[in-house]
Amino acid sequence: MFKPNREFQAGLNTTEARRQREKNSLSLRRKDREIKLQNKRKKILNRSNNKGPTDNNNTNTNANNSNNNNNYGSQQTLQNDQQQQMRMLQDLPRYVKGCFTENQATMFECTQKIRKLLSFAHNVPIKQVIDSGVVPRLIQFLHKNNMPQLQFETLWVLTNIASSDKPEYTAKIVRDGALQPIMKILQRPNYALQEQAIWGLGNIAGDCLELRNNLLENGVLQYLVECCKQEFSDRHFANYGANDTMNNGEKLSPQQQYVTLFKNLSWSISNFCRYGGHNNRDLSGLLECLFHLLSKHRDIILEDDNNPYDQESFGGNIGWSFTYLTNSIDFDEENNEIIRIMNENGITAELIKLLGSKNIYTVHSTLRAVGNILTGSDKYTMKCIEYGVLPYLKTLMIDYHQKTINNINSNGGRTSYDTKLKELCWAISNITAGPREHIIEIMKQEFTPILIKILAGSRSIVSSEALWALSNATAGADAQIMQYLVQQGLIKGLCKYFENKYKQQQYHQSQDKLLMVALECIDGILTHDTDDHKFGIEFEEYGGINFLEYLQSDDNINEAIYDKAVGIIKLYFGGEDDDDIFGANTDVNEVNIDCNINGNQFGFGLNTNNNDNNANDNNANKNNNNTSNTFQF
């Protein structure tokens, strides 16, 4: 028989599948980083009275911006940018020469020009700047604490270089000795400098595993932990012109600069969590950072609710951090250091609360992290249940399911909500793969009717994941649990799933795993059939036998699938007359079901009044797909 274990999720829970999911996530995060950098470049370049890509007056650019407002991507603007970039690139040797002077004003002006040259949104000439030999000199500027504006411009130049998709450019900064002075700047009581330093370090860490490890070995986490712990102080506000306004053009307040700093800090820390392979010391440091972000800055998390579609959400970055950390741990271990630390310090409970955010990106990344934790041992899964994860998951499942229904009804194609609903079903399937207590908790929260609806009516990518969740439940079910599952409409939903998936779809060997899950689910149900064979009758009435016969008759079917289907037919339906199987005088409408329904609560026990209870049970059977009853013991 099918045994409940953590290997059920072959499609989502194997090492190979996890690695692929992480790889996709990292790719998306890299794209987000580049978009974020480009947006900031655009914002800064257009800030000075819409004068164009630099602070230089340019009549054509002014006219273009006046006529087109925010149409930055227009062909004319692009041409102007390219012309301006070419002029500045020709002047690069002069800028470099100015950086090597000792005149403070000249050093600042030339560094700023190089920053602007690297702040174009397209075809950024990073290689030319590196080849000019100016990078070591710029790194020297980081030590000039008496010139914070020069440090700010220098950090920005190095950040833009580190934003390249070529690791050798980022490695050049590291080889020339930038790490220590950048980390030292994190200790300065200056939000503008801290933010730019954090941004640069995040770019370096996100570039590749080797550079991330280099930063960790150089002790970067001790500086990041202190940044995460710092409280707001308006004395740390710094206005350097280039960082004094928000996206909407309003002046940046000290509190807003503080929030922006922490959003960048959360993003940077997420890059340090990537790639896996952390030692215990670094894991402890990263978890300490995340602990302070979650516990000390709830106001920033709540602010995400005001911007539900903000891709740079504070909570979203925290969710990705935990996703990366939990992607790389071994959940076969009974005692896991990461989860132990998270549970003992209240981190898991705070993480789960992010599932209630109104920001869709926060919910998305957090759901992945929580889903990873739920693949762990039974005790860690039970902790998540105790921390209240199920009500959050149920709310999300209802919402996503309704959105997918609306999309299907409007003949729309697959959407992100299908993927999110699949992720939710995956998370639930890892709970139902646990012991009886976990299955009961799922039923108490009334997930079963929703899962059955998804099984019967959603797209294959989602319904197949719901099959996993329900099949896992049947594998760990006793007679009581199975009776409840069937009463909720599992057999009808399962047969509808077969009809939807295989009616017009030819068999392919890639379906073998899913087919075996379906057959084990059928076997589990029929194993717990009642003495009057109610489950078998219902399975046959809804066309389940047709599915088994289809598997038996197709010559291309895998031998193991064929044997399983034939075995079910022989064991439960074969070789005997109906009278022998179900009894000569049995009427389906007179089957006595040993369960009671009182109001909206469903419990188990022996019937004391057969006539009355039979009538109630018949009505329940007719409406079992429309009833949402509370599972109680």
Helices and strands as residue ranges (DSSP letters): H 10-13, H 15-45, H 59-68, H 75-90, H 92-99, H 104-117, H 126-131, H 135-141, H 148-162, H 167-175, H 179-185, H 191-207, H 209-217, H 220-229, G 234-236, H 254-272, H 280-296, H 298-303, G 304-306, H 314-327, H 337-344, H 347-353, G 354-356, H 360-374, H 378-386, H 389-409, H 416-432, H 436-444, H 447-457, H 460-475, H 479-487, H 490-502, G 509-511, H 512-527, H 534-541, H 544-553, H 559-568, I 569-573, H 578-582, G 588-590, E 595-598, E 601-604, H 610-622, E 630-631
